[in-house]
Amino acid sequence: MKKISVFILFLWVAFTFQWACEKPDTPQNPFDDYNPAQDTVKFIFQDPDSVSIAGLYSYIFKPTCANSGCHDGTFDPDFRTLESSYNTLVNRESIKKDGKYYFRVKPYSLDSSGILARVNGIVTPQMPIQIEPDSDWGKRKDHYISLIRRWIEAGAPALDGSIPVAGLPQIRLKGCLALIDDTTFLERRPFSGPLLLDSLRDSLYLYFSFGHDAQDPLSFTHNKISFHSNPHVFDSTAVTSDLETGFPAIRMIGLYGDSVSYTHRVLINPRMLMSGSRELYFRTYLKDQFNPLSEIPASKAIFSMKKYMSLERKD
């Protein structure tokens, strides 16, 4: 009888141990099978304007400056990506100020921008110190310096056309997507192009993700969006609506490939808005605690950003 009791106790312990070690079923994520057509690593653009941060990154910073052990993230400015390039240049304090070069890039000010002092040899060591084999800096140095000068003279605008003020955090667009019937996401044309409609519909939701270094995006005021068939002119003929907040935010891939929270949305009628056009462009207008009204994308935004914030008919 004692042997039977010991055997039963052994079976009970073994069963309990096995049950305790089993992993619970992982909850299914409804977005696991979503495969966006846009690039999920970074914002991609084609033939960017040379006098824009996208052009400077493509033609100068990436092939010439992002060397191993140099501006590859080892130290700032960080030229590994477009976003890191801008964020570590504009209104960022220089390491060697030499009296007046307090910022690496100071919008509108050539004489106060340390990057020009570096590439022109005014501040040592002159940049670039090392030139990669695939860089044409040696042949086109003067031309590239002139592009940097013209960008700074224009205010050193960001991808979305905004011009930051030193010391003030800015509202940033982190992503835009469209959802039909709560289940179907619109695909994009390759290279972060417009959202594609296979046919005109009576309704769809546009979702937006915004970032801010000092304020919760849900606390922004003047949450508006305007629509126009012209990507460059948003005048009195633009249709304006309110952006909605307070709904359960969705988390998806953003503009630069990271996972972001989409907290603003608007329900639109594409059939009405696109009745006379195959393309529909939109801009958001938001107000934070620090700056005047933020228009995204602004007039000075690169065209690829304006296309990113648009709908296009495929039919």
Secondary structure, DSSP 8 states (H G I E B T S, - for coil): -HHHHHHHHHHHHHHHHHHHHS-------TTTT---SS-SSS---SS--TTSHHHHIIIIIIIII--TTSTTTTSSS--SSHHHHHHTTBT-B-S--TTT--BSBBTTBSTTBHHHHHHTTSSSS-S-SS--TT--HHHHHHHHHHHHHHHHHTT---TTS----TT----EEEEEEEEETTTEE--B-TTT--EEESS--S-EEEEEEEE-SSS-GGG-EEEEEEEES-SS---TTSEEEE-B-SS--EEEE-TTSSEEEE-EEEEE-HHHHTTT-SEEEEEEEEE-SSSS-EEES-TTS-HHHHHHTEEEE--
